[in-house]
């Protein structure tokens, strides 16, 4: 078999007009490797390209290029991420500088924050202590109110009003008093006592005033104090408050600031 | 020129979008008229143009310079895709191929007189096709622009298949000679 039939097949194939069995036959021939046919196909393609080039030019719609560039940008950007060697060196150098920088910064930040954290821990501990104190004070106060309320439920409990005297006429007070259980005193509008002094409460029945405890007031002039029952259950006729040395005294010596009638 | 074109395709294969833009600017003005001549609808031609260049971007790595110039690479693709489009449309509409003279009329006219004023190689090629014996020119145009196979051409022009083959071979030989002798 000469090559001549393939020349015709190649020309028809180049035009895209080869069909049927002949097309399959020619493709097998090509696959087997034929420089002559390859050459014919290449020259035919160039000749047909030249034919197209000879066509009058027509400007393609500009939106086609725009659409293509968008499509490419949307789907193939990773292919662009291949770094040039020079850029790679820079990238490595920059990365190294960043790591060293981060190490320094990290140490510096750590030392700074260590101090800061220590301070915060101390502050937190102080706050916790204060809260515990406040909580204890509140519990104490609640216990006082609870006791007062318990006393008030008892019909034998009396409420005695105290009036301001002498240096503090605006001072007021109440004593909730039970003959057997004792009671509580609540005062208001009392000025703070001078340093080294305290208010001392007295119970007065038949005879000399009996000391009934020491107390102080807060910044708003309020104070409370638990009063122990009088020994022997003797009746109390008068409650009085005087200013005394902070250690307390067995008999009143200072000015009287509150008293019941 | 050819080397520069091959370089562009290599850059495209490496993902260079700028190379693609240059490649498009260089080849689209040649490829688009061919597509338009084959599919004849401007909207269809735009679609085909986009597909052809998209495939070129996608398949850039597969380009082998030893098998043809970038221009031939693109024109072969464009012609194939355009014919695919025409055949699909023809199947959908169930109509037979439009009369050849109608197809020629729809194509941008370039009468022989105007061709003489074109650049030298362009005039040579067009006149090469025009100078072919009418019988050879006809079969080449039916195959290349209308997308008919050799069997369809034989049916259409009512000639034996062997005659069609011979005309195709002789016509293409003549065209190849013209290209080879005009650098």
Interface residues (C-beta under 8 A of the other chain):
Chain A: X7 X8 X11 X12 X14 X15 X16 X17 X18 X19 X20 X38 X40 X42 X43 X44 X45 X46 X47 X48 X49 X50 X51 X52 X53 X54 X55 X56 X57 X58 X59 X60 X61 X63 X64 X65 X67 X68 X69 X71 X72 X73 X76 X79 X80 X82
Chain B: X14 X15 X16 X17 X20 X21 X24 X25 X28 X29 X30 X31 X32 X33 X34 X36 X37 X42 X46 X49 X50 X53 X54 X57 X67 X68 X69 X71 X72 X75 X76 X78 X79 X80 X83 X108 X110 X115 X118 X121 X122 X123 X125 X126 X129 X140 X143 X144 X147 X148 X149 X150 X151 X153 X165 X166 X168 X169 X172 X173 X175 X176 X178 X179 X180
